[in-house]
Amino acid sequence: LEKLVADAAPQPVTFEFRPVDGCPPFTRTAMIGATGAFSLASVPVKNYIVHVKSPKFLAKNVVLDLTTGVAPALTATLLGGDANNDNSVDNLDLGILAAAYASSTGDGNFDARADFNGDNSVDNLDLGILANNYALDGDL
């Protein structure tokens, strides 16, 4: 996840496993902290396209081969800025950030959806994340 701060609370990440053999997809969720470490159990041995999504971040599809017998690494860089969680960084997200700008936890206009780096404030760092990813869409 992009730019999580060391003391940020773990973020929920959803993994939709889409078997390439046409079997039905299934979902797993993990809480991922600043280190990015996680584990998922009970995933059948197959080839997958894994759809990775977390609130405030654009989705990413990753190819995963579990047939080799080697414990694989699942790596995805998720781009922040998706305040309304519609898998697109656009004017709607900018409006959410603007309404909460210069606020922090406990302020009346603080909106955690616009706190993209998890530091409990909406500021230039969050605006930078949104601006860097503006007009991008996540994978479907």
Secondary structure, DSSP 4 states (H G I P E B T S, - for coil): -TT--TTPPPEEEEEEEEETTSPPPEEEEEEE-TT---------SSEEEEEEE-TEE--EEEEEE--SSS-------PPEEETT-SSB-SHHHHHHHHHHTTEETTSTT--GGG-TTSSSEESHHHHHHHHHHTT-B---
